[in-house]
Amino acid sequence: MWQQWTTFVLGLWLIVAPFTFQYTGTARWNDVVLGVLIVILAYWGAMQQSTSQIREQPEHVGHH
């Protein structure tokens, strides 16, 4: 799960870096578009994994 969140943060960095380091032209938009795609896919992957973990948890039945 931590891998998806790390990827999410790196995607955010790709969005912010061009404005921090004053990229121009194609390099700026390449990083921004790629960063947005990475953020969306990383978030989606993290949500998919967390919902599958919830479904896999066994129900606690009162058998002793």
N, C-alpha and C positions, 0 to 999 in steps of 0.2 A: 504494500500500500504506500509506503514512503517513497517508492520510485515514481509513482504517478504525481505525487505532490512536489517532488524535486523537479520533475519535468515541467510541471505547471509553473514553478518559480522561474526556471530557466526560460520558458516561453515569455513570461512577463518581462524578463530582462531583455529579450530580443525586441520587445515592443518599446521599451524605455531607452535602450542604448543608443539608437540613432539620434535621439533628441539630446541625450547627455553629451555625446561626442560629436555632435553637429555633422552627421552624415548628410549628404545631399543626393538628390536624384534617385537613380535606380537602386543603389545600395540601401538607402533609407527605406524605400517601399518594399524591397525584398525582405528586409528584416522584420518590418511591421507586419506584413501579410503572413509570413512564415510564423512569427511569434503568435499571432492571433489563432492560426490553425493549430499550433502546438498546444496553446492554452485550452482551446475548446476540446481537443482530443484527450489531453491529460485529465481534464476535469471529468469528461464523460467516462473515461476509463476508471477513474477513482470511484465515481458513483456506481458504476456497474459492479465493481469489485465489492463495495460496501453492501450493496443490496444482495449480492449472491452470498455473502457471509451471513447476513441476517437470515436468509432462507435455509441455510445449512445447519443452523443451530438446532440441536435436538430439543424437543419439548420435554419439560420436566414433569414426569408422571409420578404420582405418589406410590410407587411400588417399593416395598421394603423387603 
